[in-house]
Amino acid sequence: MSFIPAKGEISPAQGGLTSDGSVLDRRFLRIVEIAAFVAIGSIAIIAYHFEGSFLVPFLVIFGFALAIVDTAFGLGYGTLATPVLLIVGFHSVAIVPSVLISQGLAACFATALHIRYRNVNLTDLKGNDVKISVAVIAFGIIGVGAAVYLAISLPPLYVKVYIGVLVVAVGLLVLAKPRTSFSWPKLYAISAVNGFDKAISGGGFGPVAVGGLLSMGQRIRNSVGIAVFTVTVINFAAAILYLLVEHITPIEVYLIVSLAPGAVIGALVGPGLTGRLNTKSHMGGLACAIIAVGALVLVTTFVSF
């Protein structure tokens, strides 16, 4: 089966054109963006009023910022959320399901907008975007099953070190931009490892998915759209497995309720940025931030140990 890169790649200078050449509704985008920032500010203020501390407002704004980055670039939510929450002091077993659920909710909305903005074509059931998405999901779920078992049974120190190493590794992957020819076996292997990493750490899926697809010739907009769509299914599959083997805890509910509103609102902004930003040039800065956060997790882990 041959691989045909998606058509209609857009340059940033075109200011948000769709793949058929029509101009995106800039007025709609502007209204959504302004409404999102007003909403997130209001929620943060209300949360501070009722909570009496800055933790919940921080988590609301944190989820909002991560969702914008994640749904615009296809990576960054779990990769940054998990290590930062570890540094703040939350336990990995509570963090991972919370990140999976909050990001999954955000990705649902983002997928619909990526389709609307024609960043990805998921309506053509015989098209490459759908075929690649099905492969990523099918083999990703295989990795998810193994990861959930290990995440619960391994000592927290091992999981935390693995998360730190993984985050640094995916940052280096994005920075290195490796190139290779497309093949379905490579995609299957990457997807299985990616599902494992996502379920055990809450992150790592986007950088590997987007980086892997780009390295095999897929274009940026399609890579981002595929990553956002597939992470929705992978996240909920992993979250369901977690909830089947362990009861949800009050701290998980606390994190979900705090992260999800900001993440969902941020997901309304990110997809509109995908075709307007110079995604390639911004990847380097994002990769450096990911590496720094991963290194900080390792440092704080071994210092506390």
Secondary structure, DSSP 8 states (H G I E B T S, - for coil): ------S----GGG-SB-TTS-B--HHHHHHHHHHHHHHHHHHHHHHHHHH-SSHHHHHHHHHHHHHHHHHHHS--HHHHHHHHHHHHT--HHHHHHHHHHHHHHHHHHHHHHHHHTTSS--S-TTSHHHHHHHHHHHHHHHHHHHHHHHHHHS-HHHHHHHHHHHHHHHHHHHHH-------HHHHHHHHHHHHHHHHHHS-SHHHHHHHHHHHTT--HHHHHHHHHHHHHHHHHHHHHHHHHHS---HHHHHHHHHHHHHHHHHHTTHHHHHTTS-HHHHHHHHHHHHHHHHHHHHHHHHHH-
